[in-house]
Amino acid sequence: MIVDQSLIEQAAQDIVNSKKSIAFTGSGISEESGIPTFRGGQGLWEKYDPMEYAHIQSFIKNPEKVWEMLAEMAEIISKAKPNPAHIALAELENMGLLEAVITQNVDGLHQMAGNKHVVEFHGSNQWLVCIKCGFRTEIKNYSPNDFPPKCERCLSILKPDVVFFGEAIPYNAQVKSMYLAKVSDLVLVIGTSAVVYPAAQIPITAKEYGAKIIEINKEKTSLSDGIASYSIEGPAGEVMPHIVEAVRRLIS
């Protein structure tokens, strides 16, 4: 896909000129690392209905059944590596040009790429939690042979510490995200359809508080007309490195 170079240059200039920039990322950025999206009907989600296997009531009723899907997802995530878009965001943070990443993803790839300030809006697949006694532990403490993993305290089946359908967003993540949306003057919206609430409210709130919204996505979304200041169409793994290159030219 041919990326609009003039928009790349404009995005780089806007990043350099901003006082506080953040990124808001969705499943599209991790799709390029091989992690399927809910709405793409790809791989895993052709086999499992998300509303059947990713709803909290399904887990409560039959955690063993839900872990059939969770074990496959855990294997996919364990093999995934940061792609050039993740690495580009880490470079922007290291240059002092990106305050934080707010991500809807649960895969930990932003941290693996080098971002230190990451708000995980929907939790993290790297952790497991017991919904009965609150015990929390890292998934790396269990092998695939241990799935479904059992709680060390009460022997209940553990749940990934991610937000299932029907669950509330973690309070601290929601408060921090909304604070960042209100105080930032530029938001890079990357790889999200921006239709899942309350996460989708983040760029809208930022816009209401005067921020410039730069959308980077393979296709138009609900943000493209009205919320986004401008949109750069293309894969994040292709667009973001070009933006970082342009930033480097401006600050060198």
N, C-alpha and C positions, 0 to 999 in steps of 0.2 A: 504493500500500500504506500502511495506517495504522500508524505506528510507535508503540510503547508509550512514552508520554511519561514515565511513572514510571521506566522503565528508562533512558531518556535522562538523567534527572536523577540517577539512582543512578550511572551511568557517569561523569558529570561530577564528581560528588562524590568518587568513587573516584580519578579522575585527579588532582584537586586535592590529595587527601590522601596520594597515593603519594609515596614517596621517590625511586623510580627506575622509570619506565614505559618500555616499549618497544612497538613494533608489529610484528606478524608478518603479512605480506601474501601473498596468492596471486593467481591469475589472475582471480578474481572482481572484484577492484578495477579491473583494467585492461580487463576485458570491457566496462565502462561507458565506456571510451574507444575502443571499436571494435576491440579486439584479441581475436580468438577464443581460446577455451580448448580445450585438448586434449580434455577430457572432454565438452564440450558438443556435439560433432559439428557445429559451426557452420562455415559458409563454407569456409575453407581446409582444415579437417580432414574435410570431406565429400569433398574432392577428393584429399587425400593421407592415406595411412595413417601415423600418427605412428611406429609401430614400423618402418615401411619407410623413411621419409624422415628420421627423427630419431634413428636409432641410429648409433653411431660406426662400426660395421662397414659399414653402408651407405655412409657417407661415404668410408671408406677404399677400398671396392671401386669405387665409382662417384660421385666427388664432383660430376661434371657433372650427373648425374641429380638428386642431392640439392639442387644449387643451383637447380634449377627451382622447388622449393618455397621455398628460402631467399630467392630474389630477390623472390618474392611477399610473404613475411613481412617482409622488409626494407622494402618499399614501404608495407605496412600500418603498421608501426611508425613510419616516417618521417613519416607523416601524423597520427599519434595525438597528442593533447594531454592534459595532466593534467585529470582531472575533479574535481568538488568534494570527493571523498574524499581524493585526493592533496593537494589544497590545504589541506584541514582538518588533515592530519597535519603539513604544513609549518608551519601556524600553531601547532599544539601545541608543536612543537620551538622555534619562535621565542619562544614564551611561557615556555620553560624547563621545560615539563611533559612532554617526550618525549625520552628519552635517545638513541634510535636507531630506525631501521626496518630490520628484517631482511626481505628480500623474496625470494620465489621467482621473481619476474618478471625478465625480461632487457631490458625496454624503456626503462629510464632515466627513466620518468615521475616517480618520486619526486624525483629530482634536479632535473628540469625544473620541478617544482612549488615547489622551494625547500628540500627536506630536504638537510641537509649531512652527516648521519651515517647513511649507508645501507650495509648489508652485503648484497651481491648474492650470495645463496647459490648460485645457478645460473649465475653469470657475467653478461656484458653483451653484448647484440647490437650495441652501439656500437663494439665492437672486433673485429678479425680476427686470427687467429693461424695460423702455419704449423706443422702438426703434425710436420713433418720437421726444420726447422732452428730453430724457436722464434721466428722473426720476428713482431713484433706491431705492428699499426698500426690507426688509427681507420677505421671504415667510411666516414666522410665523405670520405676521400681517394680514394674510387672512385665513379664514376657508375654508374647502372644498366646503361649500355652496356659497363661493364668486367666484368660478372658472367659467368662465375665469375672472381673476382679472383685474380690471380697474385702469388706471393711475389716481392718485389724481389731477394731474395738467391738463391733456388734455383729459382724459377719454378714451384714446386708450387702447387696450388690451395689458397687460404687457406680456413680454417674460421672461422665466427663463434666468438668466445671465450665460448661458452656450454656448459653441460654437456649433452651428448647422452645418450640412454639408453646404458648400458654404460660410461659414464665416471665417474670419481670426483669428488666435490665438492672444490673448491679447498680446500687445507689451511687457509689463513688464514681463509677465510670460515667454515669449520666450527668452528674453534677460537674465533673471536670470537663467533659465534652462541651457542655453548654457554656461553661465559663470561657473556654478557648474560642468557641464560636463567636462570643460577644466581644472579645478583646483583640481578635485577629483582624488584620486589614487585608489579608489575602488567603484564600483557601484553594488548594489544588484538589479537585474532586476527581478521583482516579478509579476507573473500573467498577462503577456502581450504577445500577439502574435507578437508584434513589426512590424506591417505591415502598421499602420496608420501614415502617415507623415503629418507635420514635427516632431511629437513626436518621431517616430522611429529613428530619427537621433541622439537622445540624447546618447544612449549607443554606437553608432558608433563613434560619436565625442569623447566621453570619451576614447574609445579604441585608437583612433588616437593620443590622447594626453598622452597615456601611462598608462591608468587606467586598473586595473584588473576587469573583468566583471564576476560576479557570477550570473548565471541564475537559478531561482527557478520557476518551472512551472510543470503542470501536464503532459505535453507532449512536444515534441521537437518543436522548432520554427525556424524562419529564422536566429535567433542569435546563435542557438546551435552549428553550425559548422562554425567556423571561427571568430566570434565576441566574443562569450562567452569563458572565460578562462576555465570554466567547468560548467556543468549543474547538478543541483540536481532535479531529477524528483519526484514530489509528490505534494499534496495540500499544499498551502502556510500556511494554518492554522495548519498543522501538522509539516511542516519543520521548520518554523521560531521559534516556541518555543524551539525545539531541539537545534537550533543554539544558542539561547540566554542562554539556560542551559549550553551549552559547553563554551560559553564566560564567564559566571559566574565562572565556574570551573577554567578557565585560569587566571582570575584576582583576585580570592579570596586568 
